[in-house]
Amino acid sequence: MPIVQAGPVRLEYDEAGSGDNVMVLIHGAASSHRQWASVQRHLAEAGVHSYAISTRGAGASDRGASQADYTPAAYAEDLAAAVDALGLTRFTLVGHSLGTLVSRYYVRRHHTRVRALALIAGPDPARAGLSDEERTRRAARPTAVTTSDGSPSEAWTRQHMGLDEAARAALWRDIRANPLERARGQEAPWPGLQDEAPKIPVHTLVMLGDADDVVSPADPLRGYLQLDVARRHLHVFTDIGHYPPAQIPDRVAAVLVRFTEAHAQPVSLVAPAAARQ
């Protein structure tokens, strides 16, 4: 996979398709850019040029030295450096799960670069941080994705059947290789995002599965209601879990294409120089 020098760190990414209609795809908390492999293939078939980027600590991207390197706000600064290095001036930004927070942070400072925004299965940005007691309880209980022998659970596999076997295996290796500091650094609170939803100046699509057992569907629905009425859009997948990009990539890609065709700002609109610095 190619690597981009994003400021002080190197980030792994994958590129698919070609042309001026660009999408940048940001994965969730324990995932990597590989979760988007099938979505990228369908987007390319629809004429979309996409970049899926692994955040710090994910896949072959550089690891950070401390928990502070693994916050969504830090990821957003890495993203800004990465899109500059890749020469991307105007694009649709798509985030899944924790990637929705990264996307929100990016839009706060660089909204002139973003043609449209899509937020998939995102947590409530106003979520309170865990207490030490809650963190201990969470660490002690079995996870929903890993079996006792370290292999992926049946539920996780079922929600990633939109990836071919090789991509699914590579993604699972990335998940198993996550640095411990990453999970703690990504935890709430996420300062500065609590009241920003009404201020997002581009059309924003909220997507979710109504069978999500990781992030309550109430979270993205609440986020949708906080957006400006004139620029908010909603798509709910029935009987789909937390990972629509890996479970139903063809349907996710089709919704993204329809949304951007109808609502993305023109590609020809060039970001002002101040926004590119």
N, C-alpha and C positions, 0 to 999 in steps of 0.2 A: 504494500500500500504506500502511496506517496505521503510525504511529510512536508508541512509548511512551518517555517520559522515565524512564530507569533510572538514578537517581542522577545522576552527572555526564555521562552519555552518553545519546544518543537511539538506540534500536534499532528497526529495521524488523521488522514481524511480519505474519502473516496469521492471521485467525480464521475458523473454519468451524463450523457447527452451533450448537447451543444446549443449555441445560440444565445440571444440576449435575454430570454425569459428565464431568469435565474431564481432558484430556491436554495436557501441554506437551512440545513436540517440539524437540530440539536437534540441529542438523546437524553434519557432519564438518568436517575441517580446511580444505579449500579451497572448501567448498560455501557454500550460503546456505539460508534458510528455504524457498526455492522447490523444493528437492528433495522436500519433503513434500506438494506440491500435490495429487497424486492420492491419497495416503494420507488427507489431510484430507477429501477428497470422500467416500471410502468410510466413513471414521469418522462423518461427519455423517449418512450414510444409515443408520448403525447406532445413531444417537442419542447420539453422543459430541460434546462441545463441545471443539474443539482450538485451540491456539495454537502456531504454529510461529514461532520467534524467530531472527533473524539475529544472531550474535555481532558484537563489534566488528570493523570492517573488512570485513564481509560485506554484500553487497547495498548498500542505502542507509543502513546503520547507520553511526554515527560512527566515524571512524578514530582510533587512538591515536597518541600522540606518540613512543612508544618500543617496543622489543620487549617490555618488561615489561608493557605493556598487553594483550598477546596471549597470555598464558598461560591454560591451562584454569582455574587457580584464580581469575584475574581475571575470566574469563568467568562463573564461578559466582557471583561477587559481583554482577556485572551482572544475572545471572538473578534473584538474590534481590531486587534492586531492581525489576526489571521485573514480577515476579509480584505484588509488593506494589502497584505502581502500577496494575496491571490488576485488583486486588482478588481475586486467586486465593488461597484459604486452604487448599484440599485438592485435590490433583490427582495423577494418574499421570504420572511423569516418564519420558520416552523419549529416549535418546541414541543417535546413530549415529556410529561410528568415534571421532574425537576428542571428539564429543559425549558419549560414554560417560564420559570422564574429567571433563568439565564436570559431568555428572550425579553422579558419585561425590563430587566436591568439594562440590556443593550438599548432598547427603544427609548428609555429615559434620557440617554445621552446622545443617541445617534439616529433619531427617528427620521431624519431627512434621507437616510440611506434605505429605509424600509418602505417597500411598495405596499405591502399588506402583511398582516400578522396572523398566524394560526397557532392556537394553544390547545394541545391534546392532553386530556386527562390530568390537568394540573392541580396541585394542592392549593389550598387557600393561602394566599400570601400573608394574611394576618395571623396565621397559626402561631400559637405560643410555643416557646421552647420547652423541651422536656426537662422535668426535674431529674435529679440524680436517681431518685427512687424509680421513676418511670423508665429511665434509661436502663437500669439494672433489670427490671422486670422484662423489658423488651428483649434484652440480650439473652435472657435465660430461656425464652420460649422458642419452640421450633419455628423455623422460617417457612413461609408458604412456597418457597421455590426450590429448596434443597432437601434431598432425602438423607437418611443416616449415612449412606456411603459416599455422599458428596456429589451424586448425580442429580440432574434436574428433576423436579417433581413432575408428576403427570399433568398437573394443572399448568405449570410453566410451559411444558412442551406443547400442550394443547393450544396455548395462547401464542405460540410462536410457529405454528404450522404453515404460516405464509412464507417462511424462509425455507430454502432448500436445506438438505441435511448438512452439507458442508458449512453453510453460513450459520446455521443454528449451533453447530458444534464449536465454531470459532467464537461466536458470541458468548457461549457458555464459558469457554476458556477465559475470555476477557473478564467476565463477571467474577469468576473464581480467583482471578489475579488482582482484584481490587485491593489497593492499600488500605489498611485499617483506618488510617487517618482521614480517608476520604469520606466515609460514612458520617463520622462525627463532625467534620468541617461543614458538611452540607446541611446540617440540622437547622431548624428554625431556632430563633427568629430570623427574619429576612428584612433588615431595616430598610426603610424607604419605599417599600412596595405596598404598604397597607392602604394608602389612599390614592395610588397612581392610576387605577383603572379608568376612571372617567376622563383622565387627561390624555390617554393614548390617542394620538391624532390620526391614525390610519384605520381603515376597515379591519376588524378583528373577528376571526372565526374561532369559536369555541367548539371543540369536538370531544365526545366522550362515549364510552360504552356503558350501557345501563346496568351491566353485570360486573362492574369494576369492584374487585375485592381488595384492592390496594389503596386507592384514593376514593373515598366516598363520592358517588356521583353528585352529592350535594355541594361539594367544593367547587368543581368547575361551573355548575349551574349558578351558584352564588356569584362567582366571578363574572359570568355572563351578564347577570342582572346589574352589576356595578359599572359595566361599560356604557359609553355614550350610546343612547338609543339609536341615533342616526347611523352609527358605524358598527353595530354589533350584529353578529350572525351566529346561529347555533345549528349543530348537526349531532343527533344522538343515534348511535348504532345499537340496535336491539339485540340482546343476548350476547353481547361482546364484552370482554373483560378489560383489563388495564392496558393491554398492549396492542391497540388496533394496528399500528404500523407493521407489526410482526404477525398478527393474526389474520387481518384482511387487507393486505397492502394494496390490492387492486382497487378496492372500494375507497380506501383513504386517498390514494393518488387521484382517483376520479373526482372526489369531493374537492380536493385542493385545486385541481385544474379548473373546475367550474367556478369555484370561489374567486380565483385570481383573474379569470377571464372577465368576470362580472364586476369586480371591485378593486383590483390592484391599481395603484397609480401608474401612469404611463412609464414605460421603460426609458423613454427619452428624457424624462425629467432628471437633470443632473444635480447631484448633491452639491451644495455650496462648499467652497474651499474650507471654510471654518469647520464644517462638520467632518471633513476628512483628516483633520489634524489630530 
